[in-house]
Amino acid sequence: MSGNVENLYCQRTSPSWTSRLARALRPPDPLLRNPRELEIDAPLGRWNLYIGGAGSVVDGYVSIDLVPLAGVNVAGSAEQLPFRSNLFQRVECDAVLEHVEHPECVMAEITRVLAPGGFAHVVVPFCHPFHEYPRDFRRFTPDGLRQYSNGLQVIAEGWRTGPTATLLVFVLEYVKVWLPWRPLRAVAHGALGWLLFPFRYLDLILFRSARARQIGNHCYIWLRKPAS
């Protein structure tokens, strides 16, 4: 199952000239993060955990992922974290729960390793295309995500990426469904991505509307472990 992850990482970091050219021509992401997502006083501590950050180095965090790729400090399962209890001041779980078989186990483990008074930041997709990393099991509504709080205090919640992001990512995937050859799909993704990405800024307006939740792209929740 981890082979998909390794293959994806190799594609993203390959030193071949074709891969370097593809990365140089890659359009900006069709989604824009909600700036209010990080408007919360959740300071980093001495020990902080990042779950699922393979291929990127996140300063201030111990990173865990399925396979020992670059940027991963510990290879292991989020359903059974190899750390002692009450250790981390802050835990980031970014677009991971949709890829695990038992999200309730991951949330129980996050609760266990989180230090009293510490914060957990969890992000999940709602309206987003199928993507295996290495598998893709589910989608979440904000209400459904709240059910996994596991006794932690909900201190903030909302939408990371909005309705325009949903529209753009599905348009890109829809066009590629019609194209049988991978090189052609890559060209179409690049050309259409450059054409469409400016529309992502419309979400800065839509984030203010309660209707954004109807077809929001990713939602988030901030949780805090009681100090006592």
GICOR-V968963 format. One line per field, one symbol per residue. ss: DSSP state (@ for helix, = for strand, . for the rest). phi: phi as a letter, one per 40 degrees, with the letter a starting at -180 (. if undefined). psi: psi as a letter, one per 20 degrees, with the letter a starting at -180 (. if undefined). A space follows every 10 residues. Layout:
ss->???
phi->???
psi->???
//
This chain:
ss->..@@@@@@@@ @@@...@@@@ @@@@@..... ....@@@@.. .......=== =......... .====..... ...==..... .......=== ====..@@@. ..@@@@@@@@ @@@======= =====..... .......... .@@@@@.... ..======== =.@@@@@@@@ @@@@@@@... .@@@@@@@@@ @@@@@@@@@@ @@@@@@...@ @@@@@..=== ====....
phi->.ccccccccc ccbdcccccc ccccccccdc bbccccdbca cbccbcbbbb cgbdgabbdg bcbbacbccd gccbciccca ccbccfbcca bbbbfbccbb cbcccccccc cccccdgcbb bbbacbbacc acacbbbabb cdcccccccf gcccbaaibc bbccdddccc ccccccccbc bddccccccc ccccccddcd ccccccdccc cdccbccbbb abbbcdcb
psi->hihhgggggh hhjpiqhhgh ghhhiprqqj qpqohihjmq nmqqahpqpo okkpiqpopi qppprhqmrp iphppapiim plqrqlgphp ppnolghiiq hnhhhghhhg ggipqpirqp oppqqfnqqp opmirohrrq rhghhhijhl iqpoiqqbpg qahhgggghh gghgghhioi pghhhggggg ghghhhhhih ihhhghhiph ihihlqfqrr qpqppqh.
//
